[in-house]
Amino acid sequence: IPVPNLISFAEALEVGYSKYKNPYHNLIHAADVTQTVHYIMIHTGIMHWLTELEILAMIFAAAVHDYEHTGTTNNFHIQTRSDVAILYNDRSVLENHHVSAAYRLMQEEEMNILANLTKDDWRELRSLVIEMVLSTDMSGHFQQIKTMRHTLQQTEGVDKAKAMSLILHAADISHPAKSWELHYRWTMALMEEFFRQGDKEAALGLQFSPLCDRKSTLVAQSQIGFIDFIVEPTFSLLTDSMEKIVMPLIEEASKSESPAFGTHSQNSLGAVSNPEAQRRPTFKSTSDGGTHTENSLATVDLTSFKDNLMKIIQANKERWKELAVEEELVKNVGEQEKDQSRNSTDAQLQEETTRIQNESSQGSDGTTCPPRSIVLQVVSFDTSLSDESNSEKCTNSDPNQKDLTDAQQETQNTDPLNGEPKHCKKTEDLVKATEQKEALIQN
């Protein structure tokens, strides 16, 4: 790889990863996943099963796997009918874009880090990268786990592309298998990204996606479920797969009393041809003493690798369980406060309603209005006697509408703003009219 090309390409990747200013899916996540893939390859010994080209494909796929991530999910793109959703027919929308956009960068000569590959190697690497990055689509998680489990039960060797895809997928969701401080920070960053999507969904009138409502999402509970149903099964499968692949290599190496690996063991796993085996590099790492020691199969300790991972995952889950108890208490207190607030509001509304009803029975001068039924009777009586004076004072009615029913007259003589009878504004006249005709009203 030409170094100037590598620098230009890496800088362009960083720009793309920073395009949407995501809290989680950014250039730090890309670096984290790439480093984790490197760690898994060394500490499981799987690097001795892979060719140089396949190792390059692993590192490259990890580096580009979330390039230009928008900070929203595939489903959000599908629901909003985004350009990328239309372009990729709603299928692994973001994952397809990550690979395509990264390869588009390498169309520029100064960024083409694969310039020196043969055509066959270029095609093989591209095929592996596409399959690995598409495997990071969480919608295919359970099918991927099921397929790999089935593969392990077969007598033939493990498929290279599927094993590499599992490694990248595990690295992509690996933060629960790291120290609590790192894991907690990654979780909070991811939740903030989800919540920002929820804010967009609310603004667009869409239903909240899972874990995207910042007001109701229980973070600790969601992490416990994520660890139980996604992370633990994935890493359990990863370590089982590594054992099936690497243990025969270790046995072969021990028989020949050499840390190297023979072509026979490679071919027995149905994976590599002789030319590929001859292209393997010598891996070296720096020890504490400053000297270089080969990362041989003899140094691989799969049992410790697995135990350490599971120990950390369990410890993190216990921390979330403690936080879940606090989370539940806060939720209950919040619900109680809402109930109290609701009851207080209901009481205030009831009090206000009662006050309005009491005020509505008072005239503008503070005197008591007669009941509405009596007022209507007075109006009807006055109209029938053609008492123009009382009609004007008490009903404000149109002389041409004397045949209106009582209900119509009530509507006509009601103030449209507050629903109070207009008669109340001339209470004294009404009271006098009522007293004069009391006997007739009783009849």
Long-range contacts (C-beta under 8 A, 24 or more apart in sequence): 1-113, 1-114, 1-116, 2-113, 2-115, 2-116, 4-110, 5-110, 5-111, 5-112, 5-113, 5-115, 6-113, 8-110, 8-111, 9-105, 9-106, 9-111, 9-112, 9-113, 12-105, 12-111, 13-63, 13-64, 13-67, 13-102, 13-105, 16-67, 16-68, 16-101, 16-102, 16-105, 17-66, 17-67, 17-68, 17-69, 19-68, 20-68, 20-69, 20-70, 20-71, 21-71, 22-69, 22-70, 22-71, 22-193, 23-71, 23-189, 23-190, 23-192, 23-193, 23-196, 24-71, 24-186, 24-189, 24-190, 24-192, 24-193, 25-66, 25-69, 25-71, 25-193, 26-69, 29-66, 30-62, 30-63, 30-64, 30-65, 30-66, 30-67, 32-175, 32-186, 33-62, 33-65, 33-66, 33-168, 33-171, 33-172, 33-174, 34-59, 34-62, 34-63, 36-62, 36-171, 36-174, 37-62, 37-167, 37-168, 37-171, 40-167, 40-170, 40-171, 40-238, 41-167, 42-283, 42-285, 42-295, 43-300, 43-305, 44-239, 44-242, 44-246, 44-300, 44-302, 44-305, 45-242, 45-246, 45-249, 45-250, 45-297, 45-300, 45-302, 46-163, 46-167, 46-242, 46-245, 46-246, 47-283, 47-295, 48-246, 48-249, 48-261, 48-280, 48-297, 49-245, 49-246, 49-249, 49-261, 49-266, 49-269, 49-271, 49-272, 50-160, 50-164, 51-272, 51-276, 51-277, 51-279, 51-280, 52-279, 52-280, 52-281, 53-121, 53-124, 53-125, 53-276, 53-279, 54-128, 54-160, 54-164, 55-281, 56-125, 57-124, 57-125, 57-128, 57-129, 57-132, 57-164, 58-132, 58-164, 58-167, 58-168, 60-125, 60-129, 61-128, 61-129, 61-132, 61-133, 61-164, 61-168, 62-168, 62-171, 64-98, 64-99, 64-102, 64-129, 64-133, 65-95, 65-98, 65-132, 65-133, 65-136, 65-168, 65-172, 66-94, 66-98, 66-136, 67-98, 67-101, 67-102, 68-97, 68-98, 68-101, 69-94, 69-98, 70-94, 71-193, 71-196, 71-197, 72-197, 72-200, 73-197, 73-209, 74-137, 74-139, 75-209, 76-197, 76-200, 76-201, 76-209, 79-206, 80-204, 80-206, 92-134, 92-137, 92-139, 92-140, 94-137, 95-133, 95-134, 95-136, 95-137, 96-134, 98-133, 99-129, 99-130, 99-133, 99-134, 127-161, 128-160, 128-161, 128-164, 131-161, 131-164, 131-165, 132-161, 132-164, 132-165, 132-168, 133-168, 135-165, 135-166, 135-168, 135-169, 136-168, 136-169, 136-172, 141-169, 141-230, 141-234, 144-169, 145-233, 145-234, 145-237, 148-237, 148-241, 149-237, 152-237, 152-240, 152-241, 152-244, 156-270, 157-268, 157-269, 157-270, 157-271, 158-241, 158-244, 158-245, 158-269, 158-271, 160-271, 163-241, 163-245, 166-234, 166-237, 166-238, 166-241, 167-238, 169-234, 170-234, 170-235, 170-238, 173-230, 173-231, 173-234, 174-235, 176-223, 176-226, 176-227, 176-231, 176-313, 176-316, 176-317, 177-231, 177-235, 177-309, 177-312, 177-313, 177-316, 178-312, 179-312, 180-315, 180-316, 180-319, 183-316, 184-319, 187-219, 187-223, 188-219, 191-217, 191-219, 218-324, 218-327, 218-328, 218-331, 219-323, 219-327, 220-320, 220-321, 220-323, 220-324, 220-326, 220-327, 221-324, 221-327, 223-317, 223-320, 224-317, 224-320, 224-321, 224-324, 227-313, 227-316, 227-317, 227-320, 228-317, 231-313, 232-310, 232-313, 235-309, 235-310, 235-313, 236-310, 239-302, 239-305, 239-306, 239-309, 242-302, 242-305, 243-302, 245-269, 246-297, 246-300, 246-302, 247-302, 249-297, 250-297, 250-298, 250-300, 253-296, 253-297, 253-298, 254-298, 259-294, 259-296, 259-297, 259-298, 260-296, 261-297, 360-418, 360-419, 360-420, 362-424, 363-424, 363-425, 363-427, 364-424, 364-425, 364-427, 365-427, 365-428, 367-427, 367-428, 367-431, 368-427, 369-421, 369-423, 369-424, 369-427, 369-430, 370-430, 370-431, 370-434, 372-410, 372-421, 374-434, 374-441, 375-421, 375-423, 375-430, 376-406, 376-409, 376-410, 377-441, 378-430, 378-433, 378-434, 378-437, 378-441, 379-406, 379-409, 379-413, 379-423, 380-406, 380-409, 381-437, 381-440, 381-441, 382-433, 390-429, 390-433, 393-426, 393-429, 393-430, 394-423, 394-426, 394-429, 394-430, 394-433, 395-422, 395-423, 396-422
